Amino acid sequence: MPETLVSPAGVRILRLLVGKPPQTISQLIREIGVTRTAVSEQLNELVAAGLVVRTMERLPGRGRPRYLYAATTNALMLLFSRGQELVIPSIWRAIEQTGGGELTKKVLKRAAQSVVDHYRPRITGRTVRERLHQIAEVWSEEGHLVDVIEDQGRLLLRKRSCGFVSMFEESRTICSLDIEVISSLAQVSLKQVECRHDGAPCCTFEVVSAGK
């Protein structure tokens, strides 16, 4: 389970924060029953991981400001990933079964465009190489494992992690979303040279047009 990436103490704090108003350290200490130092250390790790957000609240009068902690959307996704693993593939199958290939293509195209529009302002490189490195950097900041590799004149982008793994299916339809997004952001034609479907450890895309 994804929760194993966070310590048991960290998961306990997340479960106390999810679905509640922002909490103070004192409130969490009362709930958990451990020392302030232990709670502070866990909170610092959760904040650094993007699972908790910390804000400052100024109290009336001359009282010292205090920090408030709240769970982020990433925490919800982490704690309840099993539900996503069931619902997302079910929605995808329903689209295919309801509208067939034509509707599936339209949905993919719209989804790809939304993803491209989200990332495009941050992909400003003048060359394909620069843009691929920016894509890898942006996705790495979000926790994905992405490498740009230059091998004997070949320019490759390797996705070691996959955001669509829960939608893994034999038809490989969802894989076209990756190609569409990367090609649009990098402004270049790509071909997929390695795929998890074929037993490769990850998916790899190669630049096939000139002007690298």
C-alpha positions as CSV (number, residue, x, y, z in Angstrom):
1,M,0.0,0.0,0.0
2,P,1.2,3.6,-0.6
3,E,0.8,4.3,3.1
4,T,3.9,2.2,3.7
5,L,5.9,5.0,2.2
6,V,5.0,7.1,5.3
7,S,5.9,6.0,8.8
8,P,3.0,4.5,10.9
9,A,3.2,7.6,13.1
10,G,2.9,9.8,10.0
11,V,-0.1,7.9,8.8
12,R,-1.7,8.3,12.2
13,I,-1.3,12.1,12.0
14,L,-2.7,12.2,8.4
15,R,-5.8,10.3,9.5
16,L,-6.3,12.8,12.3
17,L,-6.0,15.7,9.9
18,V,-8.1,14.5,6.9
19,G,-11.6,15.9,6.9
20,K,-11.1,18.2,9.8
21,P,-10.3,21.9,10.3
22,P,-6.6,22.8,10.6
23,Q,-5.1,21.4,13.8
24,T,-2.5,22.8,16.1
25,I,0.4,20.7,17.5
26,S,-1.2,20.8,20.9
27,Q,-4.4,19.3,19.5
28,L,-2.4,16.5,17.8
29,I,-0.4,15.8,20.9
30,R,-3.6,15.3,22.9
31,E,-5.0,12.9,20.3
32,I,-1.8,10.9,19.8
33,G,-0.3,11.1,23.3
34,V,3.3,11.5,22.3
35,T,5.9,14.2,22.9
36,R,5.9,17.6,21.1
37,T,9.2,16.8,19.6
38,A,8.0,13.5,18.0
39,V,4.9,15.2,16.6
40,S,6.9,18.1,15.2
41,E,9.4,15.8,13.5
42,Q,6.6,13.9,11.8
43,L,4.8,17.1,10.7
44,N,8.0,18.5,9.2
45,E,8.4,15.3,7.2
46,L,4.8,15.3,6.0
47,V,5.1,19.0,5.1
48,A,8.3,18.3,3.1
49,A,6.5,15.4,1.3
50,G,3.6,17.7,0.3
51,L,1.1,15.7,2.4
52,V,0.5,18.4,5.0
53,V,0.3,22.2,4.6
54,R,1.4,24.6,7.4
55,T,-0.1,28.0,7.9
56,M,0.4,30.6,10.6
57,E,-2.5,32.0,12.7
58,R,-2.0,35.3,14.5
59,L,-3.9,35.4,17.8
60,P,-5.7,38.5,19.2
61,G,-3.7,40.8,21.4
62,R,0.0,40.1,22.0
63,G,-0.2,36.4,22.0
64,R,2.4,34.5,20.0
65,P,1.2,33.3,16.5
66,R,0.7,29.6,16.2
67,Y,1.0,27.1,13.4
68,L,-2.0,25.2,12.0
69,Y,-1.7,22.0,10.0
70,A,-4.0,20.5,7.4
71,A,-3.9,17.5,5.1
72,T,-3.5,18.2,1.4
73,T,-5.1,16.5,-1.6
74,N,-2.0,14.4,-1.9
75,A,-2.7,12.9,1.5
76,L,-6.2,12.0,0.4
77,M,-4.9,10.3,-2.6
78,L,-2.3,8.4,-0.6
79,L,-4.6,7.2,2.1
80,F,-7.5,6.2,-0.2
81,S,-5.5,4.9,-3.2
82,R,-7.4,1.6,-3.2
83,G,-10.6,3.3,-3.9
84,Q,-9.0,5.1,-6.9
85,E,-7.6,1.7,-8.2
86,L,-11.2,0.5,-8.4
87,V,-13.1,3.5,-9.5
88,I,-10.8,5.0,-12.2
89,P,-10.4,1.7,-14.2
90,S,-14.2,1.2,-13.9
91,I,-14.9,4.7,-15.3
92,W,-12.5,4.0,-18.2
93,R,-14.1,0.7,-19.0
94,A,-17.6,2.3,-18.9
95,I,-16.5,4.9,-21.4
96,E,-15.2,2.2,-23.8
97,Q,-18.3,0.0,-23.3
98,T,-20.7,2.9,-23.8
99,G,-19.2,4.8,-26.7
100,G,-16.8,2.3,-28.2
101,G,-13.5,3.4,-29.9
102,E,-14.8,6.7,-31.3
103,L,-15.8,8.0,-27.9
104,T,-12.7,6.7,-26.3
105,K,-10.5,8.7,-28.8
106,K,-12.5,11.9,-28.1
107,V,-12.1,11.5,-24.4
108,L,-8.4,10.8,-24.7
109,K,-7.9,13.8,-26.9
110,R,-9.7,16.1,-24.5
111,A,-7.9,14.7,-21.5
112,A,-4.5,15.1,-23.2
113,Q,-5.3,18.7,-24.1
114,S,-6.2,19.5,-20.5
115,V,-2.9,18.0,-19.2
116,V,-1.0,19.9,-21.9
117,D,-2.7,23.2,-21.0
118,H,-1.8,22.6,-17.4
119,Y,1.9,22.2,-18.0
120,R,2.5,24.3,-21.1
121,P,3.3,27.6,-19.2
122,R,6.3,25.9,-17.5
123,I,7.7,24.3,-20.7
124,T,9.5,27.3,-22.3
125,G,12.7,25.7,-23.7
126,R,13.9,26.9,-27.1
127,T,15.0,23.4,-28.2
128,V,13.5,19.9,-28.0
129,R,16.3,18.9,-25.6
130,E,15.6,21.8,-23.3
131,R,11.8,21.1,-23.4
132,L,12.3,17.4,-22.6
133,H,14.5,18.3,-19.6
134,Q,11.9,20.8,-18.4
135,I,9.1,18.1,-18.7
136,A,11.3,15.7,-16.7
137,E,12.1,18.4,-14.1
138,V,8.4,19.4,-13.6
139,W,7.2,15.9,-13.3
140,S,10.1,15.0,-10.9
141,E,9.0,17.8,-8.7
142,E,5.6,16.2,-8.5
143,G,7.1,12.9,-7.4
144,H,7.4,11.1,-10.7
145,L,10.5,9.3,-11.8
146,V,11.5,10.6,-15.2
147,D,14.9,10.7,-17.0
148,V,16.1,12.3,-20.2
149,I,18.8,10.2,-21.8
150,E,21.1,10.9,-24.7
151,D,22.5,7.7,-26.1
152,Q,24.6,7.6,-29.3
153,G,22.7,10.4,-30.9
154,R,19.3,9.3,-29.7
155,L,17.2,11.5,-27.4
156,L,15.0,9.6,-25.1
157,L,12.6,10.3,-22.3
158,R,12.1,7.4,-19.9
159,K,9.2,7.3,-17.5
160,R,10.1,5.0,-14.7
161,S,6.9,5.7,-12.9
162,C,3.4,5.7,-14.4
163,G,0.5,7.8,-13.3
164,F,-1.9,5.6,-15.3
165,V,-0.8,2.2,-13.9
166,S,-4.2,1.6,-12.4
167,M,-5.6,1.8,-16.0
168,F,-3.2,-0.7,-17.4
169,E,-5.0,-2.7,-20.0
170,E,-4.1,-4.9,-22.9
171,S,-5.4,-2.6,-25.6
172,R,-2.8,0.0,-24.6
173,T,-5.3,2.8,-25.3
174,I,-4.3,4.9,-22.3
175,C,-0.7,4.7,-23.4
176,S,-1.5,7.1,-26.3
177,L,-2.2,9.8,-23.7
178,D,1.4,9.8,-22.7
179,I,2.6,10.1,-26.3
180,E,0.1,12.9,-27.0
181,V,1.1,14.9,-23.9
182,I,4.9,14.5,-24.3
183,S,4.8,15.2,-28.0
184,S,2.7,18.3,-27.6
185,L,4.8,19.7,-24.7
186,A,8.1,18.9,-26.4
187,Q,6.8,20.0,-29.8
188,V,8.3,17.0,-31.5
189,S,7.3,13.6,-32.9
190,L,7.9,10.6,-30.7
191,K,7.8,6.9,-30.9
192,Q,7.5,4.5,-28.0
193,V,10.5,2.2,-28.0
194,E,9.9,0.4,-24.7
195,C,6.6,-0.5,-23.0
196,R,5.6,-2.2,-19.7
197,H,3.1,-4.2,-21.8
198,D,6.0,-5.9,-23.5
199,G,7.8,-6.7,-20.3
200,A,10.1,-3.7,-20.2
201,P,10.7,-2.2,-16.7
202,C,9.3,1.1,-17.8
203,C,8.0,3.1,-20.8
204,T,10.6,4.9,-23.0
205,F,9.9,7.5,-25.8
206,E,12.4,8.5,-28.5
207,V,12.5,11.7,-30.5
208,V,12.1,10.8,-34.2
209,S,12.1,14.2,-35.9
210,A,15.0,16.5,-36.6
211,G,15.8,19.7,-34.7
212,K,16.9,18.2,-31.4
